[in-house]
């Protein structure tokens, strides 16, 4: 019989206040016997490192004259290869599938970009700590799953958003919840001190009971085991749970905080940025991007993305 713990994916990347330690969480969830889901925790942890890296990069650039460089779009056309930085342990956006090949939302988007550029896609595995350096050093031509922040805007450029990321309230289909007012009288699980906690605390009616757990896995397990009626997680975590069809038959009720994913590009590459923006716009218009969202996130692409 499938247990709640075996269904619990890794934590969302929700921009944390205090969070569980990355290594401890990974080891703990691996011990639960399922393919862990670092999800958006990766981006939350990476954000602190990125802020420091960006600050150092900006400070250093003040003393170094910009070096001449080839136009990135011309370089890609000449080589016939586009190098795209992706996470490979971040389902459903990027992970290693049963055939030992990368799969996920970002992998499909990378292939879409490669086709638009008429170039072979070379996936470059990156981590939250090294990916900005890989882009700056031209080890990757672009990065996927990049959240737009003021710190990053000083160093890189961003495409139009291509994927949704948001916090959402999840609950059984049989439980009618459509908005914050419907949380009245309900029990809700969150990881203590996270953005999920802060977001739902801000909107919950006084009669709602928010049960806070020491880590996200505890909050998810409480929901799956029926200790609470609702939970607040990132849409990536929610998609992973829905894909496993747990007995309480959950669905997304409504969204909270939103911070979509963009393609990250080096600055001063307007032609490449325009090409990526055009590719995303075309994929949204013809339904390709919506199909990718339905496939990996089990939800349509938001109209207001």
C-alpha positions in Angstrom: 0.0 0.0 0.0 1.3 3.4 -0.9 2.0 5.5 2.2 1.7 9.3 2.5 5.5 9.6 2.9 6.2 7.6 -0.3 4.0 10.1 -2.2 5.6 13.2 -0.8 7.8 14.9 -3.3 10.6 17.3 -2.6 10.0 20.8 -1.3 9.0 23.7 -3.4 11.5 26.4 -4.3 9.4 29.0 -2.5 11.6 31.9 -1.6 12.4 30.9 1.9 12.7 32.7 5.2 14.4 30.0 7.3 14.5 26.6 5.4 15.7 23.1 6.1 19.2 22.5 5.1 19.6 21.3 1.5 21.7 18.3 2.2 19.7 17.1 5.1 16.4 17.4 3.2 17.8 15.5 0.2 19.1 12.6 2.4 15.9 12.5 4.4 13.6 12.3 1.3 15.8 9.7 -0.4 15.4 7.5 2.7 11.6 7.7 2.2 12.1 5.6 -0.9 10.9 7.9 -3.7 12.7 10.0 -6.3 13.1 13.2 -4.2 11.9 16.5 -5.4 14.1 19.4 -4.6 11.7 21.5 -6.6 11.8 25.2 -5.9 13.9 24.9 -2.8 16.8 24.8 -5.2 15.9 28.2 -6.5 15.3 29.5 -3.0 18.7 28.4 -1.9 20.3 29.4 -5.1 18.9 32.9 -4.7 21.1 33.7 -1.7 24.2 32.5 -3.6 23.2 34.4 -6.7 22.8 37.6 -4.8 26.3 37.3 -3.5 27.7 36.3 -6.9 25.8 39.1 -8.6 27.2 41.7 -6.2 30.7 40.4 -6.8 30.3 40.4 -10.5 29.0 44.0 -10.6 31.8 45.2 -8.4 34.4 43.5 -10.5 32.9 44.8 -13.8 33.4 48.4 -12.5 37.2 47.9 -12.9 37.2 45.9 -16.1 36.5 47.4 -19.5 33.9 45.3 -21.5 35.6 42.9 -23.8 34.6 42.6 -27.4 32.6 39.4 -28.1 30.9 37.7 -31.0 27.2 38.1 -31.4 25.7 35.0 -29.6 23.1 34.3 -32.3 25.8 34.4 -35.0 28.0 32.0 -32.9 25.2 29.6 -32.5 24.4 29.7 -36.2 28.1 29.1 -37.1 28.6 26.2 -34.7 25.1 24.7 -35.3 24.9 24.0 -31.5 23.0 25.9 -28.7 24.1 25.1 -25.2 21.3 25.4 -22.7 21.8 25.2 -18.9 19.2 23.1 -17.1 18.7 21.4 -13.8 18.6 17.6 -14.0 17.3 17.0 -10.5 14.4 19.3 -10.5 11.2 17.5 -11.6 8.9 18.1 -13.3 11.1 20.8 -15.0 14.2 18.6 -15.4 15.2 15.1 -14.2 16.6 11.9 -15.5 13.9 9.6 -16.9 13.6 5.8 -16.9 15.6 5.7 -20.1 18.4 7.6 -18.3 17.9 10.6 -20.5 16.9 14.1 -19.3 13.2 14.8 -19.4 10.8 17.5 -18.2 9.2 20.9 -19.0 12.6 22.6 -19.5 13.9 19.8 -21.7 10.9 20.2 -24.0 11.4 24.0 -24.0 15.1 23.5 -24.8 14.2 21.4 -27.8 11.7 24.0 -28.9 14.4 26.7 -28.8 16.9 24.5 -30.6 14.4 23.9 -33.4 13.7 27.6 -33.7 17.4 28.4 -33.9 18.0 25.5 -36.3 20.7 24.2 -34.0 21.5 21.0 -32.1 20.7 21.3 -28.4 23.5 20.6 -26.0 22.0 20.3 -22.5 24.5 21.7 -19.9 23.8 20.4 -16.4 24.0 23.2 -13.9 23.5 23.8 -10.2 22.1 26.8 -8.3 25.7 27.7 -7.3 27.4 27.5 -10.7 24.9 28.4 -13.3 25.3 32.2 -13.4 29.1 31.7 -13.7 28.5 29.2 -16.6 26.5 31.8 -18.4 29.0 34.6 -17.8 31.9 32.3 -18.9 29.9 31.3 -22.0 29.8 27.6 -21.0 26.1 28.0 -21.6 24.4 30.2 -24.1 21.3 30.5 -21.9 19.7 29.2 -18.7 16.2 27.9 -18.1 14.1 28.1 -15.0 15.4 31.5 -14.0 13.3 33.7 -11.7 13.6 37.4 -12.3 14.9 39.4 -9.4 16.4 42.9 -9.0 19.8 41.4 -8.2 19.9 39.3 -11.3 18.7 42.1 -13.5 22.0 43.9 -12.9 23.9 41.0 -14.5 21.7 39.2 -17.0 18.7 39.7 -19.3 15.5 37.8 -19.2 13.1 36.5 -21.9 9.4 36.7 -21.7 8.1 34.2 -19.1 7.6 30.7 -20.5 6.5 28.7 -17.4 4.4 29.4 -14.4 5.6 29.2 -10.9 3.3 30.0 -8.0 2.3 28.9 -4.6 -1.2 27.4 -4.5 -3.7 25.9 -2.1 -4.4 22.2 -2.8 -7.2 20.0 -1.4 -9.5 17.1 -2.2 -11.9 17.6 -5.2 -14.8 17.0 -2.9 -13.9 20.0 -0.7 -15.3 23.2 -2.2 -12.6 25.9 -1.9 -12.3 28.7 -4.5 -10.8 31.6 -2.7 -9.3 32.9 0.5 -12.8 33.3 2.1 -13.4 29.6 1.6 -10.5 28.8 4.0 -12.7 29.7 6.9 -13.0 26.8 9.3 -10.5 24.7 7.4 -7.2 23.1 8.5 -4.1 23.9 6.3 -0.6 22.5 6.5 2.5 24.6 5.6 6.2 24.4 6.4 7.0 26.8 9.2 8.6 30.2 8.2 8.5 29.6 4.5 6.9 31.9 1.9 4.1 29.4 1.8 3.5 30.0 5.5 3.7 33.8 5.1 1.5 33.9 2.1 -1.4 31.9 3.5 -1.2 33.5 6.9 -1.7 36.9 5.3 -5.0 35.9 3.6 -6.5 33.2 5.9 -9.7 34.1 7.8 -9.4 34.1 11.6 -11.3 30.8 11.8 -8.8 28.9 9.6 -6.4 26.7 11.4 -2.8 26.8 10.0 -0.8 23.8 11.2 2.9 24.5 10.8 5.5 21.7 10.4 9.3 21.8 10.8 9.9 20.9 7.1 7.9 20.8 3.9 7.8 17.0 3.8 6.0 17.0 7.1 3.4 19.5 5.8 2.8 17.3 2.6 2.6 14.1 4.6 0.0 15.7 7.0 -2.2 16.5 4.0 -1.8 13.1 2.3 -2.6 11.3 5.5 -5.7 13.3 6.2 -4.4 15.2 9.3 -5.4 18.5 7.6 -7.8 19.4 4.8 -5.6 21.6 2.7 -1.9 22.3 2.0 0.0 25.2 0.4 2.9 24.2 -1.9 4.4 25.3 -5.2 2.7 24.2 -8.4 5.6 22.0 -9.3 5.2 20.0 -6.1 1.5 19.9 -6.6 1.9 18.5 -10.1 4.1 15.7 -8.8 1.5 14.8 -6.1 -1.3 14.9 -8.6 0.6 12.6 -11.0 0.7 9.9 -8.3 -3.1 9.9 -7.8 -3.2 9.7 -4.0 -6.3 8.4 -2.4 -7.6 11.8 -1.3 -7.9 12.8 -5.0 -6.4 16.3 -4.7 -6.6 19.3 -7.0 -5.4 22.8 -7.2 -7.9 25.2 -5.5 -6.4 28.7 -6.2 -3.1 30.4 -6.6 -1.2 32.7 -4.3 2.2 34.2 -4.8 3.5 34.1 -8.4 7.0 34.2 -9.9 7.2 32.7 -13.4 10.2 31.2 -15.1 12.2 33.0 -17.7 15.2 32.2 -20.0 18.3 33.9 -18.6 20.7 35.4 -21.2 23.9 37.4 -21.1 23.4 41.1 -21.4 23.9 42.9 -24.7 22.5 40.1 -26.9 19.4 41.8 -28.3 19.1 39.5 -31.3 19.2 36.3 -29.4 16.8 37.7 -26.8 14.4 38.7 -29.6 14.6 35.3 -31.1 13.8 33.6 -27.8 10.9 36.0 -27.1 9.5 35.3 -30.6 9.8 31.5 -30.1 8.0 31.7 -26.7 5.3 34.0 -28.2 4.7 31.7 -31.1 4.6 28.6 -28.9 2.0 30.3 -26.7 -0.1 31.3 -29.6 -0.1 27.9 -31.4 -0.8 26.0 -28.2 2.6 24.3 -28.0 3.5 25.8 -24.6 0.1 25.0 -23.2 0.6 21.4 -24.2 4.0 21.3 -22.4 2.3 22.8 -19.3 -0.5 20.3 -19.4 2.0 17.4 -19.9 4.4 18.3 -17.0 2.4 20.5 -14.6 -1.0 19.0 -15.3 -2.5 22.4 -15.6 -3.1 24.8 -18.5 -0.7 27.7 -19.1 -2.1 30.7 -17.2 -3.6 33.3 -19.5 -1.9 36.1 -17.5 1.5 34.5 -17.6 
